[in-house]
């Protein structure tokens, strides 16, 4: 049986499912959807699917770190 390293696959994706973006951010799926709705995390609709571009989770983490340092 062939096993797939999910982290390796995640690292090459251009668009992430919300669950994949949540995993990268180490937050829950519901929290990820809340961040999308608030505008904190960029996402796009593709038909009936919601996808998060691969770069925004890193940008979101950087903004959160900067905000925590400034507080």
N, C-alpha and C positions, 0 to 999 in steps of 0.2 A: 504494500500500500504506500502511496506517495503522500508525504506530509508537506504542507505549505507553511512557510514562515510568514505569518500575517504581518509582522513588523516590516519585513523586507518588501512585501507587496505594497503596503501602505506608503512606503518611502518613495515609490515610483509613480504613484497615482497623481494625475493632474487635478481631477475632481474627486472629492470625497463624499461618500454618503454621510448623513448627519451622525450616524453611529460611529463611523471611522474618525470623523473630526472630533467627536466627543472623546474617543479613546486616545487620540493624540493629545488632547488638552487635559486628559485625566479627570473629566467631569462626566456627569450622567447625561443621558440622551435628552431628558426633559430640560435640564439646565442649558444644554447646547441650543435647544429650540428657543428657550427664553432669550439667550444671547443673540440669536438670529433675529427674533422679533424686535428686540430693543435696538438693533442696528450695530451692536458691538462686534458682531461677527458677520462677515459678508457671505451671502449665499445667492444662488441663482436657481431659477426654475427651468427644468428641461421637461416639457410636457407635464406630467403629474409628479415628477420627481423633484426633490430639493437636493441640491448639491452645494458643497462648500469648496471653493477653489483651494488647492493644497497650500498656498502661501499664507492666506489669512490666519490660520491658527497660530503660526509663528509670530505674526504681527500682533495678534491679540495678546499673546503672552508677553511680548515686549512692552506693549502699552500698559498692561496690568503691573508689570514690574516697575515701570517708570512712575506710575501713579502711587504705588506702595512706597517707593523711595521718597517721593515728594511729600507724602503725608507725615 
